[in-house]
Amino acid sequence: MSIEDQPAQIGAGKRIGILTSGGDAQGMNAAVRAVVRTAVSLGAQVFAIYEGYQGMVDGGDGIRELAWEDVGSILHKGGTMIGTFRSKDFRERDGRKKAARNLLENGIDRLIVIGGDGSLSGLDQFRSEWSELLGELVAAGDVAQEVADAHPALMFAGLVGSIDNDLVGTDMTIGADTALHRIVDATDALSSTAASHQRSFVIEVMGRHCGYLALMSAIAGGCDYVLIPEEPPGPGWEQRMCAALHRGRKEGRRDSLVVVAEGARDQQGQPISSDYVRQVIEDNLHEDARVTILGHVQRGGSPSAYDRWASTWLGYEAVLEVLSATAETAGPVIGFRGNRVTRVPLVEAVARTRKVPELIAAGDYAGAMELRGGSFIEASRILAELVEPSRIDAPDESRRIAVIHAGGLAPGMNAAARAAVRLGISRGHTMLGVQDGFPGLRDGHVKELFWGDVEGWLIDGGADLGVRRTVPTVEELYRISRSIEDNHIDALLMVGGWNGYQAAELLHRERDRFPACGLPIICVPASIDNNLPGSELAIGADTALNVITEAVDRIKMSGSAAKRAFVVETMGRYCGYLALMCGLSGGAERVYLHEEGISLAGMQEDLQWLRHSFASGRKLFLAIRNENANPLYTTDFLARLLQQEGQGLYDVRQNVLGHIQQGGCPSPFDRLLAVRLVSRALDLINDQFTAGTSDSFYLGLVKSKVTAHPMAEMMAEMDLTFRRPKDQWWLALRPVMKAVADAAV
């Protein structure tokens, strides 16, 4: 659904109420902001219902209209500006009757509720009772009949705000990504202090019935063991856990980390406390152990880039949903499935979510895992292999797989290489590392990598194997093929960007002339530009986006005391992914992409809008420009143009963010993506070893599933002139950007 598909001023005469209920989650403010601005842009009025359902019950100042400017400067803030509350009054019918009366007094018959399954269940009950409540209010004389007739039905949309990521039917809920950031940041910090003392840490995270945060943070943090509600450990788990910790120490690791979800239990239903785990470690391994309970820091702080742009998109879609709804429309829960907005019937979503703890209590752990979804099951399997591998030494006469990086540096390359080495060894292969990309392969810079060699790589930025942009020439293939033969390489795993893809395609294309190049080659996408074929997201892009978003927050703060316009340039070459997504996550007013171009007419419109806006009281303006948006209308030109035409209303600053976008530790998402893609790549290679084939593929994440594409299809999928895929899913967010950025002036 798009704003451009709606009739002009579809919201005219309509009033929307928005509330946040239950536990707070980072990203709620982004959703509130998007609801208000999208609705206003469509001619509707939005009323904030403060303190959740309690504000609806109390009425009065608990329900107040919000204007466009009321939701400025909240995108980067955690929590919720309109407050949240677990209302006991709303659980009673009399409380819901008061709520209905207060909504009618404000002319509201459309609601957007952001909360957990309890909050959404209350919403469904309220809707089903609406006509009865109106009848009782009319009979009591509290509401006029004509008012009741004007609002015969309650229309709604639900958004799930839950750091636990526990709603069945959606991939991610508002707040979960940020909570994972908090946990992984803490895990990284604890790892360094634990290593200093050769100490064990038990980390307790939230998740009463859902182990998402525990499981994903254990993978992203390189932890030694995890305990989650969906997979209660069987008898003897204490000994298996201690064996896993001991194995890590034998391989040279100086720290041990165990993650425990707060709702973890064993198969007898007995709670597993973090303190009990600590005691088990001390009693069995005779070493110092500490417990860290992260608690509510997981809910706090500024939302991640994902929780900003995704929540903005959800808020936008929620407005379109309620404005186009009729009395017969069944209100949905709006969420994500594979980077696409999905609508799930509310009753079905809540029922399936509540089924999980019932299955756990009944001992049907497979059923509980099945409801969590395929990626959850896959993550559990991969972590089990990493913490309890089948072997940690390559067997004699095993197949030899070489890992190589090529293209530009992307945070997460080290995480991918680590996963390849450890999963590869566990699956019975000898793993090799190629130093400095394809020139290194040409020159024979290849060495075996052992389990302990990649310790610490998961959290490190950069690429310890080195990375080069060089694409080999056909003339160099002879030396490359000799190197492949000399080092007995049986398969090649390339983790990198477009230059690496081109190099891999060249080897595949010339395999008849150079038979040694006719080995299985798998390309895994790693590029901050997010411009690779066959994948909606590349390793490194999420990290870069978070770095840009944090930088933009600071840039905007620097201009908060003056009337100032900023022009910020991002990387991306000819792909505008970073620019557009940062426009959404950073709260930009304008975004300039190569995909759309920059025209003189467009700039004249922007300047007229900007002068009017600052004359009307605006204090800050932010424009994001993709580095190659236009070869002549450069960042410097745009800044000078804004300065000249501002006529003293504001001053202008420009910021070229540069290589900080490639630096830093990889985000949790990029670590998880790296592990997942590499695991699938190794599966593909092993399948070919078994079948005796030597096909080449490029892998990617498409609609939340890891997919493989034959190398022969690659060039047809790309716009070779501008080095980007012909079809880019994220361009569908351009109307969202326009809706939240263009205030009427």
LINKANOR-V931074 format. One record per helix or strand. SS is the DSSP state (alpha for helix, beta for strand). FROM is the first residue (numbers start at 1). TO is the last residue. Records with the same first field share a line. If there is no record, write none. Layout:
# LINKANOR-V931074
SS->FROM-TO / FROM-TO
This chain:
# LINKANOR-V931074
alpha->3-5 / 28-41 / 53-58 / 60-62 / 68-71 / 89-91 / 93-105 / 117-139 / 145-150 / 176-197 / 212-220 / 229-231 / 237-250 / 274-285 / 295-298 / 305-324 / 346-361 / 365-372 / 374-387 / 413-426 / 437-442 / 451-454 / 474-486 / 498-509 / 515-517 / 541-558 / 577-586 / 600-615 / 635-646 / 658-662 / 668-691 / 711-717 / 729-741
beta->15-20 / 45-49 / 63-66 / 110-115 / 155-161 / 174-174 / 200-205 / 225-227 / 256-261 / 265-265 / 271-271 / 289-293 / 332-336 / 341-345 / 400-406 / 430-434 / 446-449 / 468-468 / 491-496 / 520-526 / 539-539 / 564-570 / 590-592 / 620-626 / 651-656 / 696-702 / 705-710 / 718-719 / 724-725
